[in-house]
Amino acid sequence: MPQMDGVEATTKIREQRGENRPRIIALTANALEGDKEKYLGVGMDDYLSKPIKIEELARALARSRPMGGEAAMEL
């Protein structure tokens, strides 16, 4: 993203939306030891490293809780 990275975007979304926010899944080329923990630690809900496998993406989406109320309507 040109203006901010995913960590900063996640932080802003969590600050502004709290629990009424979309699920955030990291899709990243960063796959070194500790990267998954870093992204989950800043508040992302799941983590997938590239190259993305369709089966892994499907499982991550299945683990996602449904968005509620206004969050679903705004997207």
Number of C-alpha atoms within 10 A of each C-alpha: 6 4 6 9 9 17 17 12 14 21 14 12 17 18 11 11 11 11 13 15 17 20 19 19 20 20 15 16 12 14 12 8 8 9 15 18 12 13 21 16 11 14 16 20 18 18 20 18 16 11 9 12 10 9 9 13 15 10 10 15 14 10 12 14 10 11 15 12 10 10 14 12 8 7 7
